[in-house]
Amino acid sequence: MRVLVIGGSGLVGRPTASELVRRGHTVAVLTRRGAGGPPGAESFTGDVTTGAGVAAALDGVECVVDCGNVVTMSRKAAVGYFTTTTRRLGELGKAAGVRHHVVLGIPDVAGPRPERLTDLARQLVAHRGERRTVVGLRLPGRTPHAMRDGGQLPGPDALLRGPTFADWLLA
Ligand SMILES: NC(=O)c1ccc[n+]([C@@H]2O[C@H](COP(=O)([O-])OP(=O)(O)OC[C@H]3O[C@@H](n4cnc5c(N)ncnc54)[C@H](OP(=O)(O)O)[C@@H]3O)[C@@H](O)[C@H]2O)c1
């Protein structure tokens, strides 16, 4: 199948595109720089925030895997990026006859959902049958502070899906 990996030069997108090539799919990657995809993948230059170049890259594509990202600690900027780009890719993909649209969640094995890392670490330790003390540290600085304030958490109307951390532990 022809697959377009948005952000196919990124931390998640490049290995994803590489694995798709390895599995015999016809893979294209789209990034603003138009470079940095894995060997065997065709490169397109485009911008999913403006839509520039996206329609051309979608030609003949059956599946879009969206690994695009914005690096920010601003909830507004993150929500704005993912809302705009998901909607845009959905609309352009539909017009192009895309049948599958894979979207990555906000980083968290459990979520996204509000959880404390120390609690997850304690669950992990207990699940392994170990006796250890988990101590939470409060890191100084802007980024940890923004994370503590919930800068990466979903809004109240978000639809939370699994797997939960407990599901993940049992898998
Ligand atoms: N990193 C993690 O540990 C992790 C864990 C779980 C989930 N995730 C999720 O996985 C997704 C990808 O994260 P990542 O860490 O792999 O991101 P990343 O390394 O920052 O890569 C972002 C990719 O998107 C491209 N890109 C950025 N803005 C774009 C735009 N406007 N139009 C087209 N391409 C654009 C970048 O290339 P250009 O700069 O050339 O455009 C790059 O290829 C995100 O949804 C993230 O929340 C990440």
The ligand as an SDF file (V2000), in Angstrom:
LIG
                    3D

 48 52  0  0  0  0  0  0  0  0999 V2000
    9.2950   11.8850   21.0080 N   0  0  0  0  0  0  0  0  0  0  0  0
    8.6170   11.0850   21.8270 C   0  0  0  0  0  0  0  0  0  0  0  0
    9.1460   10.5460   22.8300 O   0  0  0  0  0  0  0  0  0  0  0  0
    7.1510   10.7740   21.5690 C   0  0  0  0  0  0  0  0  0  0  0  0
    6.5360    9.7850   22.3210 C   0  0  0  0  0  0  0  0  0  0  0  0
    5.1860    9.4780   22.0860 C   0  0  0  0  0  0  0  0  0  0  0  0
    4.4730   10.1960   21.1390 C   0  0  0  0  0  0  0  0  0  0  0  0
    5.0750   11.1780   20.4290 N   0  0  0  0  0  0  0  0  0  0  0  0
    4.2570   11.8710   19.4500 C   0  0  0  0  0  0  0  0  0  0  0  0
    4.7720   11.4920   18.1760 O   0  0  0  0  0  0  0  0  0  0  0  0
    4.5810   12.5630   17.2680 C   0  0  0  0  0  0  0  0  0  0  0  0
    5.9360   12.9010   16.6320 C   0  0  0  0  0  0  0  0  0  0  0  0
    6.8480   13.3210   17.6540 O   0  0  0  0  0  0  0  0  0  0  0  0
    8.4230   13.3390   17.4100 P   0  0  0  0  0  0  0  0  0  0  0  0
    9.0610   13.4420   18.7510 O   0  0  0  0  0  0  0  0  0  0  0  0
    8.8090   12.2290   16.4840 O   0  0  0  0  0  0  0  0  0  0  0  0
    8.5810   14.7350   16.6530 O   0  0  0  0  0  0  0  0  0  0  0  0
    9.9270   15.3680   16.0260 P   0  0  0  0  0  0  0  0  0  0  0  0
   11.1080   14.5080   16.2600 O   0  0  0  0  0  0  0  0  0  0  0  0
    9.9510   16.7870   16.4980 O   0  0  0  0  0  0  0  0  0  0  0  0
    9.6310   15.3230   14.4730 O   0  0  0  0  0  0  0  0  0  0  0  0
    8.6510   16.1390   13.9210 C   0  0  0  0  0  0  0  0  0  0  0  0
    8.5570   15.8200   12.4420 C   0  0  0  0  0  0  0  0  0  0  0  0
    7.4780   16.5650   11.8950 O   0  0  0  0  0  0  0  0  0  0  0  0
    7.9600   17.3860   10.8380 C   0  0  0  0  0  0  0  0  0  0  0  0
    7.1530   18.6010   10.9070 N   0  0  0  0  0  0  0  0  0  0  0  0
    7.0750   19.4910   11.9400 C   0  0  0  0  0  0  0  0  0  0  0  0
    6.2120   20.4770   11.6400 N   0  0  0  0  0  0  0  0  0  0  0  0
    5.7300   20.1830   10.4040 C   0  0  0  0  0  0  0  0  0  0  0  0
    4.8010   20.8440    9.5560 C   0  0  0  0  0  0  0  0  0  0  0  0
    4.1970   21.9850    9.9030 N   0  0  0  0  0  0  0  0  0  0  0  0
    4.5250   20.2930    8.3410 N   0  0  0  0  0  0  0  0  0  0  0  0
    5.1320   19.1350    7.9620 C   0  0  0  0  0  0  0  0  0  0  0  0
    6.0130   18.4520    8.7360 N   0  0  0  0  0  0  0  0  0  0  0  0
    6.3090   18.9900    9.9440 C   0  0  0  0  0  0  0  0  0  0  0  0
    9.4390   17.5940   11.1260 C   0  0  0  0  0  0  0  0  0  0  0  0
   10.2150   17.8510    9.9720 O   0  0  0  0  0  0  0  0  0  0  0  0
   10.4750   19.3930    9.5040 P   0  0  0  0  0  0  0  0  0  0  0  0
   10.9880   20.1070   10.7090 O   0  0  0  0  0  0  0  0  0  0  0  0
   11.4560   19.2890    8.3700 O   0  0  0  0  0  0  0  0  0  0  0  0
    9.1540   19.8910    9.0530 O   0  0  0  0  0  0  0  0  0  0  0  0
    9.7990   16.2000   11.6560 C   0  0  0  0  0  0  0  0  0  0  0  0
    9.9550   15.2910   10.5970 O   0  0  0  0  0  0  0  0  0  0  0  0
    3.9610   13.7140   18.0820 C   0  0  0  0  0  0  0  0  0  0  0  0
    2.5530   13.6540   17.9540 O   0  0  0  0  0  0  0  0  0  0  0  0
    4.3560   13.3780   19.5000 C   0  0  0  0  0  0  0  0  0  0  0  0
    3.4230   13.9260   20.4370 O   0  0  0  0  0  0  0  0  0  0  0  0
    6.4010   11.4750   20.6120 C   0  0  0  0  0  0  0  0  0  0  0  0
  1  2  1  0
  2  3  2  0
  2  4  1  0
  4  5  1  0
  4 48  2  0
  5  6  2  0
  6  7  1  0
  7  8  2  0
  8  9  1  0
  8 48  1  0
  9 10  1  0
  9 46  1  0
 10 11  1  0
 11 12  1  0
 11 44  1  0
 12 13  1  0
 13 14  1  0
 14 15  2  0
 14 16  1  0
 14 17  1  0
 17 18  1  0
 18 19  2  0
 18 20  1  0
 18 21  1  0
 21 22  1  0
 22 23  1  0
 23 24  1  0
 23 42  1  0
 24 25  1  0
 25 26  1  0
 25 36  1  0
 26 27  1  0
 26 35  1  0
 27 28  2  0
 28 29  1  0
 29 30  1  0
 29 35  2  0
 30 31  1  0
 30 32  2  0
 32 33  1  0
 33 34  2  0
 34 35  1  0
 36 37  1  0
 36 42  1  0
 37 38  1  0
 38 39  2  0
 38 40  1  0
 38 41  1  0
 42 43  1  0
 44 45  1  0
 44 46  1  0
 46 47  1  0
M  CHG  2   8   1  16  -1
M  END
$$$$
